Amino acid sequence: MKYNIFVDGNQGTTGLRIFERLNARDDINIIKIDEDKRKDTNERLKCIKQADISFLCLPDAASKEIVLLADENDRIIDTSTAHRTLDTWAYGFCELGIEQREKIKNSNRVAVPGCHASGFVSIAYPLVKLGIANSDYPFTCHSVTGYSGGGKNMIAAYESDERPSSYKAPRQYGVTLCHKHLPEMTKICGLKNSPVFNPIVSDFYSGMVVSVPLHNNLLNVKNPEEIAKMLKDFYKGNPLITVHDFNTMTEDGFISGNELSGKDNLEIFVYGHENQTLIISRFDNLGKGASGAAVQCMNVMLGLDETKGLVY
């Protein structure tokens, strides 16, 4: 059986990666739209109507506009920020539990998580869900990402021969503490307060490392080794998420942000001692942080193996 899939906005980094994953499959027929009609609303709606599932890889305003015009029975996966905190949309992080996966499977509206948010949610959600941390815990999150997360303009800036020397070093941004991923990070994890979030872009194309440091005296479970075991059990049976054993060390003692570049899975590391715990999530901002998660949601919605067509 072949499924008809439409990618609205396949010119950007997320859309291109989705197209790449789908184009390699023999069970997918990609609905094509004429280049000169790519921004024609009526033509796009026709494609959405013909599709079993449509991906929206558009700016927030454009996503909101086309969703309002689409029929409620049209199945849509949105990769923008526009719908991630709405109760009427399923949040596209399948591994948050059986109920979450079923909600995605049965929904006509699925919002793909943001890249930074994916790393934080993969850590903070189970901490609160399992009672390791209370919902009012004062979370801090540090996130280092490759420059592809900034889209075409940032990619062009970083790959320009005339780029400034400052681009060779990590650059912190979002310093006003109002990053666009904060609402979903807060809501999805059920937090009473937004985390203090420090996003950093660095001089590599794709991949990211998200770190959440914890003070054990403020936790309900104060042993970091026990926390690692609880996280491993929480994600057991999820092929795209690996929780490493407590204090697992990489070969050179460093955790590189681009180690999973080009892949669609996610790894979690837990370190610590009697006073502090550090939990790290590593993945590709274009994989599990965007396109890979979108294709995974599509597979779940179609009742297929959720890893089909993914790289891990």
C-alpha positions as CSV (number, residue, x, y, z in Angstrom):
1,M,0.0,0.0,0.0
2,K,1.2,3.5,-0.8
3,Y,0.4,6.6,1.2
4,N,-0.1,10.0,-0.3
5,I,2.0,12.6,1.6
6,F,2.2,16.3,1.0
7,V,5.1,18.5,2.3
8,D,4.0,22.1,2.3
9,G,7.2,24.2,2.5
10,N,9.8,21.7,1.4
11,Q,12.4,24.4,0.6
12,G,13.6,24.8,4.2
13,T,15.9,22.6,6.2
14,T,13.2,20.7,8.0
15,G,11.1,20.2,4.8
16,L,14.1,19.1,2.8
17,R,15.1,16.5,5.5
18,I,11.5,15.2,5.6
19,F,11.4,15.0,1.8
20,E,14.7,13.1,1.8
21,R,13.4,10.5,4.3
22,L,10.2,10.0,2.4
23,N,11.7,10.0,-1.0
24,A,13.8,6.9,-0.1
25,R,10.7,4.9,0.8
26,D,8.7,2.6,-1.5
27,D,5.4,3.0,0.5
28,I,5.2,6.8,0.0
29,N,3.9,8.8,-2.9
30,I,4.9,12.4,-2.5
31,I,2.3,14.8,-3.8
32,K,4.0,17.4,-5.9
33,I,2.9,21.0,-6.4
34,D,3.9,23.1,-9.4
35,E,6.7,25.4,-8.5
36,D,4.8,28.5,-9.7
37,K,1.8,27.5,-7.5
38,R,3.8,26.8,-4.3
39,K,2.3,29.8,-2.6
40,D,-1.2,29.4,-4.1
41,T,-3.5,28.8,-1.2
42,N,-6.1,26.9,-3.2
43,E,-3.6,24.6,-4.8
44,R,-2.0,23.9,-1.4
45,L,-5.4,23.1,0.0
46,K,-6.1,20.7,-2.9
47,C,-2.9,18.9,-2.1
48,I,-3.8,18.7,1.6
49,K,-7.2,17.2,0.6
50,Q,-5.5,14.6,-1.6
51,A,-3.0,13.6,1.1
52,D,-3.3,11.0,3.8
53,I,-1.1,13.2,5.9
54,S,0.4,16.7,5.2
55,F,3.5,18.2,6.7
56,L,3.5,22.0,7.3
57,C,7.1,23.3,7.2
58,L,6.2,26.9,7.3
59,P,6.5,30.1,9.4
60,D,4.1,30.3,12.3
61,A,1.7,32.8,10.7
62,A,1.5,30.7,7.5
63,S,0.9,27.5,9.4
64,K,-2.0,29.1,11.3
65,E,-3.5,30.5,8.1
66,I,-3.6,27.2,6.2
67,V,-4.8,25.2,9.3
68,L,-7.8,27.6,9.6
69,L,-8.7,26.9,6.0
70,A,-8.2,23.1,6.1
71,D,-11.0,20.7,6.9
72,E,-10.9,19.3,10.4
73,N,-10.6,15.8,8.9
74,D,-7.4,16.6,7.1
75,R,-4.5,15.0,8.9
76,I,-1.8,17.6,9.5
77,I,1.7,17.5,11.1
78,D,3.0,21.0,11.8
79,T,6.7,21.6,12.4
80,S,6.3,25.3,13.4
81,T,5.9,26.8,16.9
82,A,2.3,27.8,16.2
83,H,0.3,24.9,17.7
84,R,2.6,23.2,20.3
85,T,0.9,24.4,23.4
86,L,-2.7,23.9,22.2
87,D,-4.8,21.2,23.9
88,T,-6.6,20.5,20.6
89,W,-3.2,19.4,19.1
90,A,-1.2,16.3,20.0
91,Y,2.3,17.0,21.1
92,G,4.5,15.0,18.8
93,F,6.9,13.4,21.3
94,C,5.9,9.7,21.1
95,E,8.0,8.5,23.9
96,L,6.2,10.4,26.7
97,G,4.0,7.3,27.3
98,I,1.5,5.0,25.9
99,E,-1.3,7.6,26.2
100,Q,0.8,10.1,24.3
101,R,1.5,7.7,21.5
102,E,-2.2,6.8,21.2
103,K,-3.1,10.5,21.2
104,I,-0.7,11.0,18.2
105,K,-2.0,7.9,16.4
106,N,-5.6,9.0,16.6
107,S,-5.2,12.8,16.1
108,N,-5.7,14.8,12.9
109,R,-3.5,17.6,14.3
110,V,0.0,16.9,15.6
111,A,2.6,19.5,16.5
112,V,6.3,18.5,16.2
113,P,8.4,19.6,19.3
114,G,11.0,22.3,18.9
115,C,14.6,21.2,18.9
116,H,15.8,22.7,22.2
117,A,12.4,21.7,23.7
118,S,12.9,18.1,22.7
119,G,16.1,17.9,24.7
120,F,14.6,19.5,27.8
121,V,11.3,17.6,27.6
122,S,13.2,14.3,27.3
123,I,14.8,15.0,30.6
124,A,12.3,17.2,32.7
125,Y,9.1,15.4,31.7
126,P,10.0,12.0,33.2
127,L,11.6,13.7,36.2
128,V,8.3,15.4,37.1
129,K,6.1,12.4,35.9
130,L,8.1,10.0,38.1
131,G,8.1,12.3,41.1
132,I,11.9,12.7,41.1
133,A,11.4,16.4,41.0
134,N,8.3,18.5,41.9
135,S,6.6,20.7,39.4
136,D,7.9,23.8,41.1
137,Y,11.6,22.7,40.9
138,P,13.7,25.6,39.6
139,F,15.0,24.1,36.4
140,T,17.9,25.4,34.4
141,C,18.7,24.3,30.9
142,H,21.8,24.8,28.7
143,S,21.6,23.9,25.1
144,V,24.3,23.9,22.4
145,T,23.1,23.5,18.8
146,G,24.5,23.5,15.3
147,Y,23.8,26.5,13.1
148,S,21.3,24.7,10.9
149,G,18.8,25.2,13.6
150,G,18.6,28.9,12.6
151,G,17.3,28.0,9.1
152,K,18.5,29.1,5.7
153,N,19.6,32.6,6.7
154,M,21.8,31.4,9.5
155,I,23.2,28.6,7.4
156,A,24.2,31.1,4.7
157,A,25.7,33.4,7.3
158,Y,27.8,30.6,8.9
159,E,29.0,29.2,5.6
160,S,29.8,32.5,4.0
161,D,33.5,33.2,3.2
162,E,32.9,36.7,4.6
163,R,31.6,35.7,7.9
164,P,33.0,37.5,11.0
165,S,35.6,35.8,13.2
166,S,33.1,35.7,16.1
167,Y,31.2,32.9,14.3
168,K,34.1,30.6,15.0
169,A,33.2,30.6,18.7
170,P,30.0,29.5,20.5
171,R,27.5,32.3,20.6
172,Q,24.8,32.6,23.3
173,Y,21.5,34.1,22.4
174,G,18.0,34.4,23.8
175,V,19.5,36.4,26.7
176,T,16.2,38.1,27.4
177,L,15.0,34.8,28.7
178,C,12.0,34.8,26.3
179,H,13.0,32.1,23.8
180,K,10.1,30.8,21.7
181,H,10.5,27.2,22.9
182,L,9.9,28.2,26.6
183,P,6.1,27.9,26.5
184,E,6.1,24.3,25.3
185,M,9.0,23.4,27.6
186,T,7.0,24.7,30.6
187,K,3.5,23.4,29.6
188,I,4.5,19.9,28.4
189,C,6.5,19.2,31.5
190,G,3.8,20.5,33.8
191,L,6.1,23.1,35.4
192,K,4.8,25.9,37.6
193,N,7.7,28.1,36.4
194,S,9.6,28.4,33.2
195,P,13.2,27.1,33.3
196,V,16.1,29.4,33.0
197,F,17.1,28.6,29.5
198,N,20.5,29.3,27.9
199,P,20.6,28.5,24.2
200,I,24.0,28.6,22.4
201,V,24.7,28.2,18.7
202,S,28.1,26.9,17.6
203,D,30.2,26.4,14.5
204,F,29.0,23.0,13.3
205,Y,26.2,22.2,11.0
206,S,23.8,19.9,12.9
207,G,23.4,18.2,16.2
208,M,22.9,19.4,19.8
209,V,23.6,18.7,23.4
210,V,21.0,19.8,26.0
211,S,22.1,19.8,29.7
212,V,19.9,20.0,32.9
213,P,21.9,20.4,36.1
214,L,20.2,19.5,39.4
215,H,20.7,20.0,43.1
216,N,20.0,16.7,44.8
217,N,18.8,18.3,48.1
218,L,15.8,19.8,46.1
219,L,14.9,16.4,44.6
220,N,12.6,13.7,46.0
221,V,15.1,11.0,44.7
222,K,18.5,12.2,45.7
223,N,20.7,9.4,44.3
224,P,21.8,10.1,40.7
225,E,22.4,6.4,40.0
226,E,18.8,5.6,41.0
227,I,17.6,8.5,38.8
228,A,19.5,6.9,35.9
229,K,17.8,3.6,36.5
230,M,14.4,5.2,36.7
231,L,14.9,7.1,33.4
232,K,16.1,3.9,31.7
233,D,13.0,2.1,32.9
234,F,10.8,5.0,31.7
235,Y,12.1,4.9,28.2
236,K,12.4,1.1,28.0
237,G,11.1,-0.3,24.7
238,N,11.5,3.0,22.8
239,P,13.9,2.2,20.0
240,L,14.8,5.9,19.3
241,I,15.8,6.8,22.8
242,T,18.8,5.3,24.7
243,V,19.5,6.0,28.4
244,H,23.0,5.1,29.1
245,D,24.2,3.5,32.4
246,F,25.0,6.0,35.2
247,N,28.4,7.8,34.7
248,T,28.9,6.3,31.3
249,M,32.1,7.9,29.9
250,T,32.7,8.5,26.2
251,E,36.1,7.4,24.8
252,D,37.7,10.8,25.2
253,G,35.7,12.1,28.1
254,F,33.8,14.7,26.0
255,I,30.2,14.6,24.7
256,S,30.2,16.1,21.2
257,G,27.3,18.0,20.0
258,N,27.5,16.6,16.4
259,E,27.9,12.9,17.2
260,L,24.4,12.1,16.1
261,S,24.3,14.4,13.1
262,G,22.3,12.9,10.3
263,K,20.5,10.5,12.7
264,D,17.0,10.4,14.2
265,N,17.6,8.9,17.6
266,L,18.4,10.5,21.0
267,E,20.7,9.6,23.8
268,I,20.5,10.4,27.5
269,F,23.5,10.5,29.9
270,V,23.3,10.8,33.7
271,Y,26.2,11.9,35.9
272,G,26.5,13.0,39.5
273,H,27.6,12.6,43.1
274,E,25.9,13.0,46.4
275,N,25.1,16.7,46.0
276,Q,24.5,17.2,42.3
277,T,23.2,15.4,39.2
278,L,23.7,16.3,35.6
279,I,21.5,14.9,32.9
280,I,22.4,15.4,29.2
281,S,20.4,14.8,26.1
282,R,22.2,14.4,22.7
283,F,20.5,14.3,19.3
284,D,20.4,16.0,15.9
285,N,18.4,19.2,15.8
286,L,17.3,18.3,12.3
287,G,16.6,14.6,13.3
288,K,14.8,13.9,16.6
289,G,14.7,17.7,17.0
290,A,12.6,18.2,13.8
291,S,12.3,16.1,10.7
292,G,13.0,12.7,12.3
293,A,10.3,13.4,14.9
294,A,7.9,14.5,12.2
295,V,8.3,11.3,10.2
296,Q,8.1,9.2,13.4
297,C,4.7,10.8,14.1
298,M,3.6,10.2,10.6
299,N,4.5,6.5,11.0
300,V,2.5,6.3,14.2
301,M,-0.5,8.0,12.7
302,L,-0.5,5.5,9.8
303,G,-0.1,2.5,12.1
304,L,3.4,1.7,10.8
305,D,6.6,0.8,12.6
306,E,7.5,4.2,14.0
307,T,11.1,3.8,13.0
308,K,10.4,3.1,9.4
309,G,12.5,5.2,7.1
310,L,14.5,6.7,10.0
311,V,18.3,6.6,10.6
312,Y,19.5,5.5,14.0
